[in-house]
């Protein structure tokens, strides 16, 4: 897909753009759920919840998120479509957003898509060997725990 083209849009790109560009308040406001303030406790819009504020709305570098304490689940703006809270077509929303972005922003969004934190330990292969032996009954649970404790984890952002 070209930067300016809209044919054959990757569903992952649609989800990524909605999750990173569209604020939760905007998407929820479009279905009649209005939230004031930046980060706050809210009634979870994804299940019947009118007694207690069972969710927390917050923003991080990946965009807006809602953590539901009752369900112990993280929601992103795209989940409004996925969970059926709206009958709007996410591709139509995506196309409206995409058409307003400049090429530099589009390129940045595409390059960021799918990138996560690489937190695979440098010595992961050693643990994989222990896990393989554990699956075959050749290593104990204690061996697995010791292997986990020996992992060298460094987060490269």
Buried (B, 14 or more C-beta within 10 A) or exposed (E): EEBEEEEEBEEEBBBBBBBBBBBBBEBBEBEEBEBEEEEEEBBBBBEEBEEEEBBBBEEEEEBBBBBBEEBEBEBBBBBBBEEEBBEEEBBEBBBEBBEEBEEEEBEEBBEEBEEEEEEEBEEBEBBEEBBEBBEEEEBEEEBBEEBEEEEEEEEEE
